[in-house]
């Protein structure tokens, strides 16, 4: 029995046909379940390179089918992460440049037919409740026979969450929360006044420990009410903006943070925790459930999760590692699989390495070879030891192995790794690699068997494989672990099991042998403009557009070469399918209008960058891809102009608004050279 769960939008990657509510569109993903077992899963952003992709997850579906060796026609059911009435209601509000089929089901059927060249029977398309999908995605993976379940997010299916009880293979809903009582929107509405927006919630969670909740505690208590008897609550979203405008200076994006902003962050975090604890205390007592499952976007608040862990309110807590809407693709697939007689096994989830594999060693080597003018590499028989040497000597490296992780966390297969001890490493990586706010913390990955030596863990708890909980760093270890200890003495912990990820365990253990510290700093392998890398090509692009010291891909150790202008212009340039070029009249001074050129990401109206007229003309000449040198020759520019245009191209590449890569011709030449070399070796 094959069930495919999907989340995401209704546009193809090159389209912007629909203007749908964000709650319906973001975090596209596909998950394939065979007889209740996950066999493949990936978020669309990893493949189409659009953060929080709001596009139809076509490439994710293609990957899942390929991983299973099946066709779309072999799928018994496609499950969508929203109820059909909700999906239809969203479509009724669409602003479209072209007519669409009536209803979500025929629209999806039409899109699948166009992409896969075959009609998929509408009777095999199911729509499931959004928050039920969240709930099942957690409970079915928890290994619990029974538990309380709390699913909370911004919105979906006109709701913002639910409380349920899981027992066996059944999830029974106890209570739902309306959209106007959304804790996700409560958080989002507040952070707008701190210079942040949708998908920035975790940044404010990291800022909160720098503040004191006391100065704004009374103010925030005006934003919500807690019922005395039934665990109920109410939030007053309409009160937040007017009150904050009176009491704080609104921060604009890019402005420095004041103590006011830090204190508001702390008050917001405290208010969220107070409301969630209020809900859970009531339902813990009312149901007698000793275990808890959490899902929904708010469940990514790992500070709140840590407080729940230490509270002792529940004997065990399981947090779905992909708690955001991508995880609904998992829940949707599991719901229909269960309905068709194939429930998920009652086993605790140990790993989520369900995404695309790097490929064979030969395939990795071939990709590296195509970049030979920009990188040098060698194969290592003990890549863990070689990487540990680099890290122990102070290097910050990219580490890419095996299948990619499902969800928003890099869990040791698509990671940036560094020494967790020097506090300066946090500032260095934030500034030079991630290019983000300096206060943002990094997570430690610790060998599971040594976790309790360095972290103050609740009794009996030693497995935290998914970075879902903030825990306390032991007082005696905080000075040692300067790069991963947050300002409040905590860390977002990942424990690493030798069984779940032997390659990652080996590199941490090799670092331990050199330094005595069984921990590495681990952060996602990406820069600020892109999702986490997935392929070897992604990893090379990020390596070359950040200040990483080294890269480990499979068994290969990679370093940068000092590339010349000629090396750079030998690359091909192409436009990603989500990018478009524009010219418009605009004021460049108070009294002067000029024609300006821009490159825009279609999926985001705010992602536009002005470019020079020369570069605009150059990019307009591209059909598919073009070698940069050929484009420059056509314009007959002198060297200084070529250097300036190449530098402008490289800046756009850093922002992922253009793609630079070896040309198809150079790839063919490389393949021919390798084939000839193999022939000569065989002849010898």
Helices and strands as residue ranges (DSSP letters): E 2-7, H 22-25, E 29-34, E 37-43, H 44-48, H 58-68, G 72-74, E 77-80, H 84-92, H 104-116, G 122-124, E 125-127, H 130-142, E 146-156, E 159-167, E 170-178, G 179-181, H 183-191, G 192-194, H 201-208, H 214-220, E 224-226, E 233-235, H 237-247, H 259-287, E 291-295, G 297-300, H 302-311, E 316-319, H 326-339, H 361-369, E 375-379, H 383-392, E 397-400, E 414-418, H 424-429, I 430-434, E 443-447, G 448-450, H 451-454, E 455-456, E 469-473, G 475-477, E 490-496, H 502-515, E 519-524, H 536-544, E 550-553, E 556-560, H 565-569, E 572-574, E 579-589, E 592-601, E 608-611, H 613-620, E 626-627, H 628-635, H 639-654, E 659-661, H 664-683
